[in-house]
């Protein structure tokens, strides 16, 4: 992160974690396809490729989650998504090594924030 500003790579990591959480809350088995380490690694290399596939599914995940005990938590995650979007006009494509590290830091930070909010 440059000068304390959240980079687009960091924000993409946060967004990835939020999408995974929302999918998990709406999944009957409590597992998200985004929980897969291979998918996470691909997203860290090319956020646009992965996130563009999963962003259109947000409403479906929310609707399923609202029927489950985690419905209230799902609404909070859903409402957080606009704040997590990168500031650039487009999701970043290929990330270099330092940007990938930033992606993972954002992902971890968002997972911790979601975990703390759920308590």
Beta strands, then each sheet from edge to edge (+ up, - down):
end
